[in-house]
């Protein structure tokens, strides 16, 4: 049993979400943003996404995800998603719960696949998690990110066919 | 010698650009849009791009491209671009001129690489052109596009290291 709860995000979560996003962005292992994320970004890109879910233990925000179509129109049958877990809340299954929840939501919404456009090679925890849930590596982008510590690092494109049975349960 | 000219697009080109974009979108081999492209999209996403170039023969718009950063922040050293050539103007070197021009512009602007996120397997002319100019296939997305004739088709991620000498001259 997890000791945290997942629920849809609301406007009341926006302040904590912005703080989490800024904190994770500083690490430079997942988000491309540097010091330029404003509250309006949470409103439009997170709360305004097809789905936006937060994980709380009591009143502490542990992590969050958003998902939606990766492309418009003729590419809109493939979902993409972004996951963030607070530094002090890692290794507790929060990320796995969020990713599973997003997969179930995207499948239930009729998406045929889920694609992550840029997962950094330095983000080994995320890569392991995605692989354990059935994601396949379908692309490799050289020098995709300017990492604050490691310089230009490779990113992978990860892909899950949502019409297959769920893996990693 | 080409019998057409390339120049920066201006607001006066927007009407012809919208017509070209709608026409190419209908084919379903490159753009994801269906019947939903409005004039504001040209203004914001094309004329508002880092660079936006049109190819004319006399007063006839033959093709166009836009380019800019593929990602913000830590991913902003990689450019991406979109190229459109009018159906009746293909096979005349317009696309090759546009792609070469975009490569030179992106390199001169300091981008380290150029990446196309989705080139459809059905768009064989584009794939041949990109390969001849040195682009490598770095990803393969299954069922990326719902093609109006061929159903769900594969797309490739194409990548060019701009720090290498130009190919295909």
Interface residues (C-beta under 8 A of the other chain):
Chain A: X28 X31 X32 X33 X34 X36 X71 X72 X73 X74 X75 X76 X77 X78 X112 X113 X115 X117 X118 X138 X139 X140 X141 X142 X143 X144 X145 X146 X147 X148 X152 X157 X159 X161
Chain B: X28 X31 X32 X33 X34 X36 X71 X72 X73 X74 X75 X76 X77 X78 X112 X113 X115 X117 X118 X138 X139 X140 X141 X142 X143 X144 X145 X146 X147 X148 X152 X157 X159 X161
